[in-house]
Amino acid sequence: LLIPFPQQSGLYEYKIFGGLADVPPKLCADVYMDLDFRKEWDQYVKELYEETYDGEKVIYWEVKYPFPLSNRDYVYIRECREMDVDGRKIWVVLAKSVAVPQCPEKPGIIRVKSYKQSLVIESDGKAGCKVCMYYFDNPGGKIPSWLVNWAAKSGVPAFLKDIQKACLNYSKST
């Protein structure tokens, strides 16, 4: 589902609904939140770590972009909560970009200043989980909006396959 972003940028906000038939919801949430493990399974991670600045946990993430495009980096905060809604266990992850003086922009890397994500994970009633993600970022630079939108449309389904595979490997390695 594509929703035009309110600022006439030509970019879209995305809502993704998917299912991971053989991945329990807690496992999916654990894998999603594990930054060290993500470095092992996400081929686009160049650098990824969490630091505490002024008492707040902040994540720095540099993403590899294909040549001739410059890499992008994100500085964001994120929180995961396990909730009980009418007897249903639901995991909610919220993330948004922040400006942190201790994490300045790096030469040759374009900072993504507008990023937000909401992720909801719950049981599918069987052995797997249902995933709903709401996502927006503006990668900046001189990438045509049609290319950004094409990459997001093809990249998100690939990401769901990648995280499913990572979850299956995670359960074997823990």
Summary of the structure (lengths in Angstrom):
residues: 174
radius of gyration: 16.5
end to end distance: 35.2
largest distance: 50.1
contacts: 474
relative contact order: 0.24
helix: 26%
strand: 44%
